């Protein structure tokens, strides 16, 4: 992992993300972040393990924006699953 990845991990932890038993994987509730072998992260939820790929921010200025994007993607995916469940009940 590069220095940039390590700095971003500190931002993740500060925002409530915890490391899982898998190296370079972090979790917040049902949300998942997995650092792949490049400068990208796989973002997912328990129901959808790969919602989107997001680049690791290049600097601290973009780190908070990236965390907001990750959390928005996860919230949106959960909402889509909820709405699909309601629609199937009708």
Chimera marker file (.cmm) of the C-alpha trace (Angstrom):
<marker_set name="trace">
<marker id="1" x="0.000" y="0.000" z="0.000" r="1" g="1" b="0" radius="0.5"/>
<marker id="2" x="1.204" y="3.494" z="-0.735" r="1" g="1" b="0" radius="0.5"/>
<marker id="3" x="1.411" y="6.414" z="1.670" r="1" g="1" b="0" radius="0.5"/>
<marker id="4" x="-1.802" y="7.776" z="0.126" r="1" g="1" b="0" radius="0.5"/>
<marker id="5" x="-3.656" y="4.527" z="0.889" r="1" g="1" b="0" radius="0.5"/>
<marker id="6" x="-2.417" y="4.573" z="4.484" r="1" g="1" b="0" radius="0.5"/>
<marker id="7" x="-3.532" y="8.176" z="4.961" r="1" g="1" b="0" radius="0.5"/>
<marker id="8" x="-6.956" y="7.376" z="3.576" r="1" g="1" b="0" radius="0.5"/>
<marker id="9" x="-7.274" y="4.379" z="5.894" r="1" g="1" b="0" radius="0.5"/>
<marker id="10" x="-6.777" y="6.784" z="8.795" r="1" g="1" b="0" radius="0.5"/>
<marker id="11" x="-9.674" y="8.875" z="7.416" r="1" g="1" b="0" radius="0.5"/>
<marker id="12" x="-11.834" y="5.749" z="7.136" r="1" g="1" b="0" radius="0.5"/>
<marker id="13" x="-11.119" y="4.743" z="10.727" r="1" g="1" b="0" radius="0.5"/>
<marker id="14" x="-11.796" y="8.275" z="11.952" r="1" g="1" b="0" radius="0.5"/>
<marker id="15" x="-15.210" y="8.063" z="10.252" r="1" g="1" b="0" radius="0.5"/>
<marker id="16" x="-16.244" y="4.828" z="11.943" r="1" g="1" b="0" radius="0.5"/>
<marker id="17" x="-14.893" y="2.180" z="9.580" r="1" g="1" b="0" radius="0.5"/>
<marker id="18" x="-13.196" y="-0.824" z="11.180" r="1" g="1" b="0" radius="0.5"/>
<marker id="19" x="-10.778" y="-3.338" z="9.718" r="1" g="1" b="0" radius="0.5"/>
<marker id="20" x="-12.232" y="-6.802" z="9.114" r="1" g="1" b="0" radius="0.5"/>
<marker id="21" x="-10.418" y="-10.114" z="9.456" r="1" g="1" b="0" radius="0.5"/>
<marker id="22" x="-9.400" y="-9.782" z="5.788" r="1" g="1" b="0" radius="0.5"/>
<marker id="23" x="-6.364" y="-7.594" z="5.041" r="1" g="1" b="0" radius="0.5"/>
<marker id="24" x="-7.205" y="-4.181" z="3.560" r="1" g="1" b="0" radius="0.5"/>
<marker id="25" x="-10.954" y="-4.663" z="4.064" r="1" g="1" b="0" radius="0.5"/>
<marker id="26" x="-13.021" y="-2.258" z="6.151" r="1" g="1" b="0" radius="0.5"/>
<marker id="27" x="-16.613" y="-2.356" z="7.322" r="1" g="1" b="0" radius="0.5"/>
<marker id="28" x="-19.129" y="0.108" z="8.710" r="1" g="1" b="0" radius="0.5"/>
<marker id="29" x="-22.368" y="-1.629" z="9.621" r="1" g="1" b="0" radius="0.5"/>
<marker id="30" x="-23.405" y="-3.477" z="6.449" r="1" g="1" b="0" radius="0.5"/>
<marker id="31" x="-21.108" y="-1.450" z="4.201" r="1" g="1" b="0" radius="0.5"/>
<marker id="32" x="-17.802" y="-2.718" z="2.829" r="1" g="1" b="0" radius="0.5"/>
<marker id="33" x="-14.608" y="-1.197" z="1.429" r="1" g="1" b="0" radius="0.5"/>
<marker id="34" x="-11.994" y="-3.484" z="-0.100" r="1" g="1" b="0" radius="0.5"/>
<marker id="35" x="-8.693" y="-2.095" z="-1.361" r="1" g="1" b="0" radius="0.5"/>
<marker id="36" x="-7.665" y="-3.983" z="-4.469" r="1" g="1" b="0" radius="0.5"/>
<marker id="37" x="-4.107" y="-4.238" z="-5.757" r="1" g="1" b="0" radius="0.5"/>
<marker id="38" x="-4.199" y="-0.920" z="-7.589" r="1" g="1" b="0" radius="0.5"/>
<marker id="39" x="-5.262" y="2.559" z="-6.518" r="1" g="1" b="0" radius="0.5"/>
<marker id="40" x="-8.949" y="1.615" z="-6.488" r="1" g="1" b="0" radius="0.5"/>
<marker id="41" x="-11.385" y="0.405" z="-3.839" r="1" g="1" b="0" radius="0.5"/>
<marker id="42" x="-14.337" y="-1.913" z="-4.295" r="1" g="1" b="0" radius="0.5"/>
<marker id="43" x="-17.378" y="-0.522" z="-2.490" r="1" g="1" b="0" radius="0.5"/>
<marker id="44" x="-20.257" y="-2.768" z="-1.486" r="1" g="1" b="0" radius="0.5"/>
<marker id="45" x="-22.870" y="-3.849" z="1.014" r="1" g="1" b="0" radius="0.5"/>
<marker id="46" x="-23.721" y="-7.206" z="2.544" r="1" g="1" b="0" radius="0.5"/>
<marker id="47" x="-26.472" y="-7.657" z="-0.060" r="1" g="1" b="0" radius="0.5"/>
<marker id="48" x="-24.411" y="-6.391" z="-2.985" r="1" g="1" b="0" radius="0.5"/>
<marker id="49" x="-20.675" y="-6.896" z="-2.429" r="1" g="1" b="0" radius="0.5"/>
<marker id="50" x="-19.655" y="-4.814" z="-5.419" r="1" g="1" b="0" radius="0.5"/>
<marker id="51" x="-21.730" y="-1.677" z="-5.836" r="1" g="1" b="0" radius="0.5"/>
<marker id="52" x="-19.031" y="0.468" z="-7.393" r="1" g="1" b="0" radius="0.5"/>
<marker id="53" x="-15.284" y="0.994" z="-7.791" r="1" g="1" b="0" radius="0.5"/>
<marker id="54" x="-13.920" y="4.242" z="-6.359" r="1" g="1" b="0" radius="0.5"/>
<marker id="55" x="-10.374" y="5.589" z="-6.722" r="1" g="1" b="0" radius="0.5"/>
<marker id="56" x="-8.300" y="6.047" z="-3.585" r="1" g="1" b="0" radius="0.5"/>
<marker id="57" x="-8.035" y="9.826" z="-3.096" r="1" g="1" b="0" radius="0.5"/>
<marker id="58" x="-4.690" y="11.325" z="-4.043" r="1" g="1" b="0" radius="0.5"/>
<marker id="59" x="-4.598" y="13.775" z="-1.150" r="1" g="1" b="0" radius="0.5"/>
<marker id="60" x="-6.195" y="14.566" z="2.179" r="1" g="1" b="0" radius="0.5"/>
<marker id="61" x="-8.323" y="17.299" z="0.610" r="1" g="1" b="0" radius="0.5"/>
<marker id="62" x="-10.241" y="14.684" z="-1.394" r="1" g="1" b="0" radius="0.5"/>
<marker id="63" x="-10.424" y="12.091" z="1.401" r="1" g="1" b="0" radius="0.5"/>
<marker id="64" x="-13.569" y="13.441" z="3.081" r="1" g="1" b="0" radius="0.5"/>
<marker id="65" x="-15.262" y="13.797" z="-0.305" r="1" g="1" b="0" radius="0.5"/>
<marker id="66" x="-14.405" y="10.160" z="-1.099" r="1" g="1" b="0" radius="0.5"/>
<marker id="67" x="-15.842" y="8.968" z="2.223" r="1" g="1" b="0" radius="0.5"/>
<marker id="68" x="-19.063" y="10.887" z="1.555" r="1" g="1" b="0" radius="0.5"/>
<marker id="69" x="-19.231" y="9.313" z="-1.920" r="1" g="1" b="0" radius="0.5"/>
<marker id="70" x="-18.681" y="5.806" z="-0.509" r="1" g="1" b="0" radius="0.5"/>
<marker id="71" x="-21.381" y="6.273" z="2.115" r="1" g="1" b="0" radius="0.5"/>
<marker id="72" x="-23.784" y="7.773" z="-0.440" r="1" g="1" b="0" radius="0.5"/>
<marker id="73" x="-23.285" y="4.788" z="-2.770" r="1" g="1" b="0" radius="0.5"/>
<marker id="74" x="-23.911" y="2.357" z="0.086" r="1" g="1" b="0" radius="0.5"/>
<marker id="75" x="-27.026" y="4.201" z="1.317" r="1" g="1" b="0" radius="0.5"/>
<marker id="76" x="-28.393" y="4.357" z="-2.224" r="1" g="1" b="0" radius="0.5"/>
<marker id="77" x="-27.811" y="0.654" z="-2.791" r="1" g="1" b="0" radius="0.5"/>
<marker id="78" x="-29.588" y="-0.211" z="0.471" r="1" g="1" b="0" radius="0.5"/>
<marker id="79" x="-32.506" y="2.016" z="-0.514" r="1" g="1" b="0" radius="0.5"/>
<marker id="80" x="-32.773" y="0.286" z="-3.897" r="1" g="1" b="0" radius="0.5"/>
<marker id="81" x="-32.954" y="-3.106" z="-2.188" r="1" g="1" b="0" radius="0.5"/>
<marker id="82" x="-35.618" y="-1.777" z="0.194" r="1" g="1" b="0" radius="0.5"/>
<marker id="83" x="-37.710" y="-0.389" z="-2.657" r="1" g="1" b="0" radius="0.5"/>
<marker id="84" x="-37.408" y="-3.629" z="-4.649" r="1" g="1" b="0" radius="0.5"/>
<marker id="85" x="-38.655" y="-5.514" z="-1.588" r="1" g="1" b="0" radius="0.5"/>
<marker id="86" x="-41.667" y="-3.210" z="-1.236" r="1" g="1" b="0" radius="0.5"/>
<marker id="87" x="-42.450" y="-3.497" z="-4.933" r="1" g="1" b="0" radius="0.5"/>
<marker id="88" x="-42.352" y="-7.296" z="-4.820" r="1" g="1" b="0" radius="0.5"/>
<marker id="89" x="-44.892" y="-7.264" z="-1.931" r="1" g="1" b="0" radius="0.5"/>
<marker id="90" x="-47.439" y="-5.383" z="-4.089" r="1" g="1" b="0" radius="0.5"/>
<link id1="1" id2="2" r="1" g="1" b="0" radius="0.2"/>
<link id1="2" id2="3" r="1" g="1" b="0" radius="0.2"/>
<link id1="3" id2="4" r="1" g="1" b="0" radius="0.2"/>
<link id1="4" id2="5" r="1" g="1" b="0" radius="0.2"/>
<link id1="5" id2="6" r="1" g="1" b="0" radius="0.2"/>
<link id1="6" id2="7" r="1" g="1" b="0" radius="0.2"/>
<link id1="7" id2="8" r="1" g="1" b="0" radius="0.2"/>
<link id1="8" id2="9" r="1" g="1" b="0" radius="0.2"/>
<link id1="9" id2="10" r="1" g="1" b="0" radius="0.2"/>
<link id1="10" id2="11" r="1" g="1" b="0" radius="0.2"/>
<link id1="11" id2="12" r="1" g="1" b="0" radius="0.2"/>
<link id1="12" id2="13" r="1" g="1" b="0" radius="0.2"/>
<link id1="13" id2="14" r="1" g="1" b="0" radius="0.2"/>
<link id1="14" id2="15" r="1" g="1" b="0" radius="0.2"/>
<link id1="15" id2="16" r="1" g="1" b="0" radius="0.2"/>
<link id1="16" id2="17" r="1" g="1" b="0" radius="0.2"/>
<link id1="17" id2="18" r="1" g="1" b="0" radius="0.2"/>
<link id1="18" id2="19" r="1" g="1" b="0" radius="0.2"/>
<link id1="19" id2="20" r="1" g="1" b="0" radius="0.2"/>
<link id1="20" id2="21" r="1" g="1" b="0" radius="0.2"/>
<link id1="21" id2="22" r="1" g="1" b="0" radius="0.2"/>
<link id1="22" id2="23" r="1" g="1" b="0" radius="0.2"/>
<link id1="23" id2="24" r="1" g="1" b="0" radius="0.2"/>
<link id1="24" id2="25" r="1" g="1" b="0" radius="0.2"/>
<link id1="25" id2="26" r="1" g="1" b="0" radius="0.2"/>
<link id1="26" id2="27" r="1" g="1" b="0" radius="0.2"/>
<link id1="27" id2="28" r="1" g="1" b="0" radius="0.2"/>
<link id1="28" id2="29" r="1" g="1" b="0" radius="0.2"/>
<link id1="29" id2="30" r="1" g="1" b="0" radius="0.2"/>
<link id1="30" id2="31" r="1" g="1" b="0" radius="0.2"/>
<link id1="31" id2="32" r="1" g="1" b="0" radius="0.2"/>
<link id1="32" id2="33" r="1" g="1" b="0" radius="0.2"/>
<link id1="33" id2="34" r="1" g="1" b="0" radius="0.2"/>
<link id1="34" id2="35" r="1" g="1" b="0" radius="0.2"/>
<link id1="35" id2="36" r="1" g="1" b="0" radius="0.2"/>
<link id1="36" id2="37" r="1" g="1" b="0" radius="0.2"/>
<link id1="37" id2="38" r="1" g="1" b="0" radius="0.2"/>
<link id1="38" id2="39" r="1" g="1" b="0" radius="0.2"/>
<link id1="39" id2="40" r="1" g="1" b="0" radius="0.2"/>
<link id1="40" id2="41" r="1" g="1" b="0" radius="0.2"/>
<link id1="41" id2="42" r="1" g="1" b="0" radius="0.2"/>
<link id1="42" id2="43" r="1" g="1" b="0" radius="0.2"/>
<link id1="43" id2="44" r="1" g="1" b="0" radius="0.2"/>
<link id1="44" id2="45" r="1" g="1" b="0" radius="0.2"/>
<link id1="45" id2="46" r="1" g="1" b="0" radius="0.2"/>
<link id1="46" id2="47" r="1" g="1" b="0" radius="0.2"/>
<link id1="47" id2="48" r="1" g="1" b="0" radius="0.2"/>
<link id1="48" id2="49" r="1" g="1" b="0" radius="0.2"/>
<link id1="49" id2="50" r="1" g="1" b="0" radius="0.2"/>
<link id1="50" id2="51" r="1" g="1" b="0" radius="0.2"/>
<link id1="51" id2="52" r="1" g="1" b="0" radius="0.2"/>
<link id1="52" id2="53" r="1" g="1" b="0" radius="0.2"/>
<link id1="53" id2="54" r="1" g="1" b="0" radius="0.2"/>
<link id1="54" id2="55" r="1" g="1" b="0" radius="0.2"/>
<link id1="55" id2="56" r="1" g="1" b="0" radius="0.2"/>
<link id1="56" id2="57" r="1" g="1" b="0" radius="0.2"/>
<link id1="57" id2="58" r="1" g="1" b="0" radius="0.2"/>
<link id1="58" id2="59" r="1" g="1" b="0" radius="0.2"/>
<link id1="59" id2="60" r="1" g="1" b="0" radius="0.2"/>
<link id1="60" id2="61" r="1" g="1" b="0" radius="0.2"/>
<link id1="61" id2="62" r="1" g="1" b="0" radius="0.2"/>
<link id1="62" id2="63" r="1" g="1" b="0" radius="0.2"/>
<link id1="63" id2="64" r="1" g="1" b="0" radius="0.2"/>
<link id1="64" id2="65" r="1" g="1" b="0" radius="0.2"/>
<link id1="65" id2="66" r="1" g="1" b="0" radius="0.2"/>
<link id1="66" id2="67" r="1" g="1" b="0" radius="0.2"/>
<link id1="67" id2="68" r="1" g="1" b="0" radius="0.2"/>
<link id1="68" id2="69" r="1" g="1" b="0" radius="0.2"/>
<link id1="69" id2="70" r="1" g="1" b="0" radius="0.2"/>
<link id1="70" id2="71" r="1" g="1" b="0" radius="0.2"/>
<link id1="71" id2="72" r="1" g="1" b="0" radius="0.2"/>
<link id1="72" id2="73" r="1" g="1" b="0" radius="0.2"/>
<link id1="73" id2="74" r="1" g="1" b="0" radius="0.2"/>
<link id1="74" id2="75" r="1" g="1" b="0" radius="0.2"/>
<link id1="75" id2="76" r="1" g="1" b="0" radius="0.2"/>
<link id1="76" id2="77" r="1" g="1" b="0" radius="0.2"/>
<link id1="77" id2="78" r="1" g="1" b="0" radius="0.2"/>
<link id1="78" id2="79" r="1" g="1" b="0" radius="0.2"/>
<link id1="79" id2="80" r="1" g="1" b="0" radius="0.2"/>
<link id1="80" id2="81" r="1" g="1" b="0" radius="0.2"/>
<link id1="81" id2="82" r="1" g="1" b="0" radius="0.2"/>
<link id1="82" id2="83" r="1" g="1" b="0" radius="0.2"/>
<link id1="83" id2="84" r="1" g="1" b="0" radius="0.2"/>
<link id1="84" id2="85" r="1" g="1" b="0" radius="0.2"/>
<link id1="85" id2="86" r="1" g="1" b="0" radius="0.2"/>
<link id1="86" id2="87" r="1" g="1" b="0" radius="0.2"/>
<link id1="87" id2="88" r="1" g="1" b="0" radius="0.2"/>
<link id1="88" id2="89" r="1" g="1" b="0" radius="0.2"/>
<link id1="89" id2="90" r="1" g="1" b="0" radius="0.2"/>
</marker_set>
